[in-house]
Amino acid sequence: MFKILLVEDDTTLRREIQERLSQWSYEVYGIQDFGNVMKEFSSVKPDLVIIDIQLPKFDGFHWCRMIRSHSKVPIIFLSSRDHPTDMVMSMQLGADDFVQKPFHFDVLIAKIQAVLRRVYNYSMEQQIHLKVWNSATVDYVKGTVKNDIGEIELTKNEMFILKILIEHNNQIVSREELISELWNDERFVSDNTLTVNVNRLRKSLEVINLGHFIETKIGQGYMAKEEDHNE
């Protein structure tokens, strides 16, 4: 049974979400003390966090930063605000998805199922989880990329994107294909979301001098380049 930590200060909505998700056999823990979210997080050890942006004391962005400094657990944001910068900010901070209030519960459940399937099935089903790419070792399960310069950790989305691009080494992968692979239903994903995630991947890889191997092909998509060591 997957454990979900729900950080939502609207008591009525929190109870409704807990009740609905329990019907799908999810174990849902609702935050009571909004000044000690990290204490609850450490105690519950959730498989997924659902977090509102507007909260007492500190907003959801603050708690997302705190969680990301300790864990790569998937995070879904909830928000009644409709400004595009909220979605962009959430993705930049490492969130996995964004749900606009008011929402239909079928949409929320579909997104939860997609994130859990993408993150945990992807991790558990890997038979060969190591890949050498441009003299770096990519560990799909641990979510790390390591070379002579150092080692970095990628978020689940970053690693998933990198894996897809590496599987099509030196070939262009269209934006539509990436969106379909990542989110299963592209109707719920903005074009901006993919751009933000690829930019974050490239920035992470730049730390170990691999960022330039992820190329943007204007009007076509993205490509992971592989050095030809025979040249």
C-alpha positions in Angstrom: 0.0 0.0 0.0 1.4 3.4 -1.0 1.6 6.1 1.7 0.6 9.6 0.8 1.3 12.7 2.9 -1.3 15.4 2.3 -0.4 18.9 3.1 -3.7 20.8 2.8 -5.1 23.3 5.3 -8.7 23.3 4.0 -10.1 20.8 6.5 -13.2 19.9 4.4 -11.1 19.3 1.3 -8.4 17.4 3.2 -11.0 15.0 4.6 -12.6 14.5 1.2 -9.3 13.8 -0.4 -8.4 11.3 2.4 -11.8 9.6 2.0 -11.6 9.3 -1.8 -8.0 8.1 -1.8 -8.6 5.5 0.9 -11.2 4.0 -1.4 -8.3 3.4 -3.8 -6.3 1.6 -1.0 -3.9 4.5 -0.5 -2.8 5.2 3.1 -3.3 9.0 3.5 -1.8 11.1 6.3 -3.1 14.6 6.7 -0.8 17.3 8.2 -2.1 18.8 11.4 0.8 21.0 12.4 1.8 23.2 9.5 4.8 24.5 11.3 6.3 21.0 11.5 5.8 19.5 8.0 9.3 18.1 7.9 8.8 16.3 11.2 5.6 14.7 9.9 7.4 13.9 6.6 10.3 12.1 8.4 7.8 10.2 10.6 5.5 9.0 7.8 8.2 8.4 5.2 5.6 8.8 2.4 5.8 7.4 -1.2 4.1 10.6 -2.5 3.5 14.1 -1.2 0.4 16.2 -2.2 0.9 19.8 -1.2 -1.1 23.0 -1.4 0.7 26.2 -2.4 -1.2 28.5 0.0 -0.6 27.3 3.6 -0.3 28.8 7.1 3.1 30.0 8.2 5.1 28.9 5.1 3.8 28.3 1.6 4.0 25.0 -0.3 7.1 26.2 -2.3 9.0 26.5 1.0 8.1 22.9 2.0 8.9 21.6 -1.4 12.4 23.1 -1.1 12.8 21.5 2.3 11.6 18.1 1.1 13.8 18.2 -2.0 16.9 18.9 0.2 16.3 15.5 1.9 14.4 13.3 -0.6 13.5 12.7 -4.2 10.0 11.5 -3.3 7.4 12.5 -5.9 5.5 15.7 -5.2 2.2 16.9 -6.7 1.1 20.5 -6.1 -2.5 21.7 -5.6 -3.4 25.3 -6.2 -6.4 27.5 -6.5 -4.2 30.1 -8.1 -4.2 30.1 -11.9 -1.0 32.1 -12.7 1.3 30.1 -15.1 4.3 31.1 -13.0 3.0 28.9 -10.1 3.3 25.8 -12.4 6.7 26.8 -13.7 8.0 27.5 -10.2 6.7 24.2 -8.9 8.5 22.3 -11.7 11.7 24.3 -11.2 11.6 23.2 -7.5 11.4 19.6 -8.5 7.6 18.8 -8.4 6.3 16.0 -10.5 2.9 17.4 -11.4 0.5 20.2 -10.7 -3.3 20.1 -10.2 -5.5 23.2 -10.5 -8.3 23.7 -8.0 -11.2 23.1 -8.4 -10.4 19.7 -9.8 -12.3 16.5 -10.6 -11.3 13.7 -8.4 -10.8 11.3 -11.4 -8.2 13.7 -12.7 -6.3 13.8 -9.3 -6.4 10.0 -9.0 -5.2 9.6 -12.6 -2.3 11.9 -11.9 -1.4 10.1 -8.7 -1.5 6.7 -10.4 0.6 8.0 -13.3 3.3 9.5 -11.0 3.5 6.4 -8.8 3.6 4.1 -11.8 6.3 6.2 -13.5 8.5 6.5 -10.3 8.2 3.2 -8.6 7.5 0.7 -11.4 10.2 2.4 -13.4 12.6 1.9 -10.5 11.6 -1.6 -9.5 11.4 -3.1 -13.0 14.9 -2.2 -14.1 16.9 -5.3 -15.0 19.9 -3.5 -16.3 20.2 -0.2 -14.4 23.6 1.0 -15.3 24.5 2.7 -18.6 27.8 4.3 -19.7 27.2 7.5 -21.6 30.0 9.9 -22.6 32.4 8.2 -20.1 29.9 8.7 -17.3 28.0 6.0 -15.4 24.3 6.6 -15.4 22.5 4.7 -12.6 18.8 4.6 -13.5 17.8 3.2 -10.1 19.9 5.4 -7.8 19.2 8.4 -10.0 22.9 9.4 -10.3 25.3 10.3 -13.0 29.0 9.9 -12.2 32.2 10.7 -14.1 35.8 11.8 -13.3 34.6 15.3 -12.4 32.0 14.2 -9.8 28.6 12.7 -9.1 25.2 14.3 -9.3 21.7 13.2 -8.3 18.8 13.8 -10.6 15.1 14.0 -9.8 12.9 11.2 -11.1 11.7 13.4 -14.0 15.2 14.4 -14.9 16.4 10.8 -14.9 13.4 9.6 -16.8 14.0 12.2 -19.5 17.7 11.4 -19.7 16.9 7.6 -20.0 14.5 8.2 -22.9 17.1 10.4 -24.7 19.9 8.0 -24.1 17.8 5.1 -25.5 17.6 7.2 -28.7 21.2 8.2 -28.6 22.2 10.7 -31.4 18.5 10.7 -32.6 16.0 13.5 -32.1 13.1 12.7 -29.7 10.1 14.8 -30.4 8.5 16.9 -27.6 5.2 15.0 -28.1 6.9 11.7 -27.6 8.6 12.9 -24.4 5.4 14.3 -23.0 3.5 11.1 -23.8 6.2 9.0 -22.1 6.4 11.2 -19.1 2.9 11.9 -18.3 0.9 9.3 -20.2 -1.8 11.8 -21.1 -0.5 15.0 -22.7 -3.8 16.8 -22.3 -2.8 17.6 -18.7 0.6 18.9 -19.5 1.6 22.3 -20.8 4.5 22.8 -23.3 6.2 24.9 -20.7 6.4 22.0 -18.3 8.6 19.9 -20.6 10.8 22.9 -21.3 11.4 23.5 -17.6 12.2 19.9 -16.9 14.7 19.6 -19.8 16.4 22.9 -18.8 16.7 21.5 -15.2 18.2 18.3 -16.5 20.7 20.2 -18.6 21.6 22.5 -15.7 22.2 19.5 -13.5 24.4 17.8 -16.0 26.5 21.0 -16.5 27.9 20.5 -12.9 29.9 17.5 -14.4 30.4 19.1 -17.8 27.7 17.0 -19.6 25.1 19.7 -20.1 26.1 20.4 -23.7 25.4 16.8 -24.7 21.6 17.5 -24.3 20.8 19.5 -27.5 17.6 21.3 -28.3 16.5 20.9 -31.9 14.3 23.9 -32.7 10.9 22.8 -33.9 11.8 19.2 -33.6 12.6 18.1 -30.0 15.7 17.1 -28.1 18.7 14.8 -28.6 21.3 13.2 -26.3 24.6 13.2 -28.1 27.3 10.5 -27.7 30.9 11.2 -28.3 32.6 9.2 -31.0 35.8 8.0 -29.2 37.1 6.5 -32.5 37.6 9.9 -34.0 
